[in-house]
Amino acid sequence: MIRPHRNHAGYWAFLLHRFSGLGLAVFLPAHFLVLGLAIEDASKLDSFLVWTEGLPVKAAEMGLVFLLAIHLLGGLRLLMIEFLPWRDWQKTLIVFAGGASVVIAFTFIVNAF
């Protein structure tokens, strides 16, 4: 049985915002590990940076940029909901946030190669 509130665009925007935040939280320890390599030993960092030139890592970077963009735009949408009066056009903001995030991620990956 589908509950009506779960078939609403706002609910799906909430889920995207929540899961993008969790994805970013999972990425953060790996980011700190690489920063530690930069501080600890330059040769380890150089070998890691060579590994990051691979296609799977570039695809993961595109996913990371998508998560950052969807989380940022979803957060801006939430701020608008909080501080502006509710209007029907706010549903359009949900679609805009998703579309803009995809465009940002693909722009990043095109420029990465």
VMD Tcl script that draws the C-alpha trace (Angstrom):
set ca {
  {0.00 0.00 0.00}
  {1.43 3.38 -1.03}
  {0.89 6.08 1.51}
  {-0.09 9.41 -0.07}
  {2.62 11.39 1.72}
  {5.26 9.06 0.32}
  {4.19 9.76 -3.21}
  {4.75 13.50 -2.83}
  {7.68 15.32 -4.43}
  {8.63 16.81 -1.07}
  {9.05 13.35 0.44}
  {11.38 12.27 -2.37}
  {13.34 15.51 -2.00}
  {13.65 14.76 1.73}
  {14.98 11.26 0.96}
  {17.50 12.57 -1.58}
  {18.70 15.20 0.89}
  {19.01 12.65 3.70}
  {20.83 10.02 1.61}
  {23.14 12.58 0.03}
  {24.10 13.72 3.52}
  {24.79 10.14 4.56}
  {26.86 9.57 1.42}
  {28.92 12.66 2.16}
  {29.39 11.50 5.74}
  {30.74 8.17 4.46}
  {33.17 9.99 2.15}
  {34.54 12.29 4.86}
  {36.80 9.74 6.68}
  {38.42 8.77 3.36}
  {39.04 12.45 2.66}
  {40.72 12.89 6.03}
  {42.82 9.78 5.39}
  {44.15 11.31 2.17}
  {44.85 14.58 3.96}
  {46.79 12.56 6.51}
  {48.84 11.04 3.68}
  {49.66 14.52 2.46}
  {50.94 15.50 5.90}
  {52.67 12.20 6.67}
  {54.54 11.20 3.53}
  {54.64 12.90 0.13}
  {55.60 9.71 -1.72}
  {52.51 7.88 -0.37}
  {50.37 10.80 -1.47}
  {51.95 10.76 -4.95}
  {51.24 7.05 -5.39}
  {47.67 7.58 -4.21}
  {47.20 10.44 -6.68}
  {48.39 8.19 -9.51}
  {45.74 5.66 -8.48}
  {43.06 8.36 -8.58}
  {43.56 8.87 -12.32}
  {41.63 5.66 -13.01}
  {38.17 5.59 -14.54}
  {36.40 4.11 -11.48}
  {37.74 6.90 -9.28}
  {36.66 9.53 -11.82}
  {33.17 8.01 -11.84}
  {33.13 8.09 -8.04}
  {34.17 11.75 -8.17}
  {31.20 12.46 -10.41}
  {28.98 10.74 -7.85}
  {30.55 12.82 -5.09}
  {29.94 16.06 -6.98}
  {26.34 14.96 -7.55}
  {25.92 14.28 -3.82}
  {27.40 17.68 -2.97}
  {25.18 19.47 -5.49}
  {21.97 17.67 -4.49}
  {22.70 18.27 -0.81}
  {23.48 21.95 -1.38}
  {20.46 22.62 -3.57}
  {18.21 20.56 -1.30}
  {19.43 22.57 1.68}
  {18.70 25.82 -0.14}
  {15.22 24.52 -0.91}
  {14.70 23.76 2.77}
  {15.80 27.26 3.71}
  {13.30 28.69 1.25}
  {10.54 26.53 2.74}
  {11.51 27.67 6.22}
  {11.72 31.39 5.57}
  {9.36 32.01 2.64}
  {5.60 31.46 2.49}
  {4.55 28.19 0.87}
  {3.72 28.43 -2.80}
  {2.97 25.85 -5.46}
  {6.15 26.81 -7.32}
  {8.19 25.21 -4.57}
  {7.42 21.84 -6.14}
  {9.19 23.18 -9.21}
  {12.22 23.92 -7.04}
  {12.47 20.22 -6.23}
  {12.68 19.34 -9.91}
  {15.10 22.21 -10.52}
  {17.38 21.07 -7.69}
  {17.53 17.53 -9.07}
  {18.10 18.64 -12.65}
  {20.72 21.21 -11.71}
  {22.57 18.59 -9.66}
  {22.74 16.22 -12.63}
  {23.96 19.04 -14.89}
  {26.63 20.06 -12.36}
  {27.84 16.45 -12.00}
  {28.05 15.88 -15.76}
  {29.78 19.23 -16.27}
  {32.35 18.17 -13.69}
  {33.01 14.82 -15.35}
  {33.31 16.36 -18.83}
  {35.88 18.84 -17.50}
  {37.72 16.08 -15.60}
  {38.69 14.28 -18.80}
}
mol new
graphics top color blue
foreach p $ca { graphics top sphere $p radius 0.5 }
foreach p [lrange $ca 0 end-1] q [lrange $ca 1 end] { graphics top cylinder $p $q radius 0.2 }
display resetview
